[in-house]
Amino acid sequence: MKGAADYATGLASNTLTQQQQIFSANQQNAYNKLMGGASLGENAAAQSGTLGTSFVNQAT
């Protein structure tokens, strides 16, 4: 019986560790997707500002 109890304890421990790793990976993936979109907007805003400055400098 002790062997079965040890096996069950080890299985539960491994399952918990795996689930925690999956949860962490899923959170990281979601964060990366959101930051990718935010970076696109940030870059677009910076380019718009640069183009506007260039236009003003050429117009004067």
C-alpha positions in Angstrom: 0.0 0.0 0.0 2.8 2.4 0.7 4.0 2.1 -2.9 0.6 3.0 -4.2 0.4 6.0 -1.9 3.8 7.2 -2.9 2.8 6.7 -6.6 -0.4 8.7 -6.1 1.5 11.5 -4.3 4.1 11.7 -7.0 1.5 11.7 -9.7 -0.4 14.5 -8.0 2.8 16.5 -7.6 3.7 16.1 -11.2 0.2 17.0 -12.4 0.2 20.2 -10.3 3.6 21.2 -11.7 2.5 20.6 -15.3 -0.7 22.5 -14.8 1.2 25.5 -13.3 3.6 25.5 -16.2 0.7 25.4 -18.7 -1.0 28.2 -16.9 2.1 30.3 -16.9 2.8 29.7 -20.6 -0.8 30.7 -21.4 -0.5 33.9 -19.5 2.8 34.7 -21.2 1.3 34.1 -24.6 -1.7 36.3 -23.9 0.6 39.1 -22.6 2.8 38.8 -25.7 -0.2 39.1 -28.0 -1.4 42.2 -26.3 2.0 43.8 -26.2 2.4 43.1 -29.9 -0.7 45.1 -30.7 0.3 47.9 -28.4 3.7 48.1 -30.0 2.1 48.4 -33.4 0.1 51.4 -32.2 3.1 52.9 -30.5 5.2 52.6 -33.7 2.4 54.0 -35.9 2.1 57.1 -33.6 5.9 57.7 -33.6 6.0 57.4 -37.4 3.1 59.8 -37.8 4.9 62.3 -35.6 8.1 62.0 -37.6 6.2 62.4 -40.9 4.4 65.5 -39.6 7.7 67.0 -38.4 9.3 66.3 -41.8 6.3 67.9 -43.6 6.5 71.0 -41.5 10.2 71.4 -42.0 9.9 71.0 -45.8 7.0 73.5 -46.0 8.9 76.3 -44.3 
